[in-house]
Amino acid sequence: MSNTPPSSTAEPTTNVVPLKTLTKVEKEKVTPRWSGCALERGYSPVPIILMWGQAKLGLTPEEMNVLLQLISHWWSGASDPYISKERIASRMGRHPRTVQAYLTKLENKGFLRRVTRYKVNKGQDANAFDLSGLNEKLEAIAPEFKKVSEQNKLRRRKVEKPPG
């Protein structure tokens, strides 16, 4: 067995899901909805299908809250979000071990994968979280929601269409 490090010429693998950057027009749509103070720390785009599909995905309110905390730290499509379970716990008013249990459930359900991070010469840092599983699950239920939306549009057209 060799103890040599992997070759640096190999292509790095990535677990990162590309995030769409908001256009100026999209940002202008968001800003009037919230006061300046509310947006001062920024905002995180959350797919509507995640909220609409919470029950279909089998997410408890606590698991959803943990996912939203992770999403709030997903600043770039070029890297996985990272945050300590202690910080999530303090924001949720829960014990860190409880948050750890939620993270384990989300990992077992395939929504996320923990990615170990280390500080240089200082040991382990807060885990990063690969959310590509969440994205795959959202992609899987999206057609169902699209079909319902299209059926609703057809129904509205029938109601709005004058007889004759």
N, C-alpha and C positions, 0 to 999 in steps of 0.2 A: 504494500500500500504506500503510495507516495504522499509526502507531506508538503509538496510544492503547491503554492497558491494557483488558482485557475488562471489561465491565460487572459491577459487584459485585452487581447485582440478579439475575443469572443463577443458576440452581440449580447448586450445586457437584456435579460428578460424583464418584462414589465407586467404588472397586475393592474395598472392604472387605466381607469375608464376615462376617455377624453371628455372634458366638460366644455360645453358651449359657452363662449364668452358673450355677455350681453352687449347688444349694440347700443348706441346712444339713444335711439328711439325706445328700445326696451327699458333702458334705465329711466327715461323720462316718464314712462308709464308707471313705474314703481314709485318714484319719488313723491308725486302728489298724494299718494295714499297714506303716507306716514309723515309724522312731524320730523323736523330736522333732528331733534334729540333721539328719536326712535331709530333713525338710520345712522346716527353718528358712529356707531361701532361697526357698521356694515350690515349686510344681509346675505342670506344664503338662498340660492334658488333650490326649491324643493319640487320635484315632479308631482303634479296634481294626482297622477295615478297612484302614487304612494299613499296619499291620504284617502282617496276613493277606494283603493284596494286593500286597506288595512285588514279588514275581516277576512277577505278572500285569501290574503297572504298568511293568515293565522298569527298576526302580530298582536300581542297584548298592548294595552296602553303604555305600560312600563318599557316594553321592548321598543315600541315606536318612539318614545321619549329618548331612549338611549341612541337609536338611529339618528334622530334629529340632532342630538348633541354631537355625534360624529360628523354628520353632514355640515354642521356649523363650523367645523374645522377643516373642511375640504376646500381649501383656498385655491387650489390649482389642479388642473387635470394632469399635471406632470408629477404629482406625488400623492401618496396615500395620506389621509388625515391621521393625525395623532393627537391624543389627549389622554391624560391619566385617568384611571378609574376613580381616583380620589376627587379630581375636579368634577367629573360627571356626577359623582355621589353628592358633593356639596351643592351643586346646582339643582339636583332633584330632591334634596332633603332625605337622602337614603345613606345607608352604610356602604363603604367601598366593597365589602364582601357581597352585598346584595347586588350591586352593579356588576361585579365580577360574575355572579350567577346569571344575570341578564345577558352579558356578553357571551358567556358559554352557551346559553340557549340559542342566541342568534347565530353563533358559529355552528352549532349542531344542526340548526335548521337551514344552513347554507347561505345566510344573508351576508356574512362577513368571514374574513380570515385574518387572524392576528399575525402581524409581521413584527418580529423582534427587532428592536433598535438598540444600539449601544452608543454611549458617549465615549469619545476617545480617552483611553486610559482611566475611565471612571466607572465602568460597569454598565449594566442595563439601564436604558432610558424607558420612557413610556412607549408602549406598543403603538405601532401604526396599524391601521385597519384597512385591508383590501376590501372594498365594497363592490367588486365586480359581481359577486353572487347576488347582491341586491339588484344590481342593474339587470342581470339575467332574468331574475324573477319578475321584474317589472316588464321587461320585454315579452315575457311569456303571457302575462295577463293583458297586455295592451290591446291585442286584437279583439278580445271580448268587449272591452270598454268602447273601442272604436265601432264595433258592430251595433251596440246599444245606442250609441250617439247617432249613427246613421239611421237606425230605425226611428228614433225620436224625431229626426229632421223630416223623414218621410211622413210621419203622422202629422206633424205640424203643417206641412205643405197641403195635405189632404183637407185639413180643417180650414186652412186659410183660403184654399182655392174656391172661387165662387162656382155654384152649380151651373151646368150648362155646357 
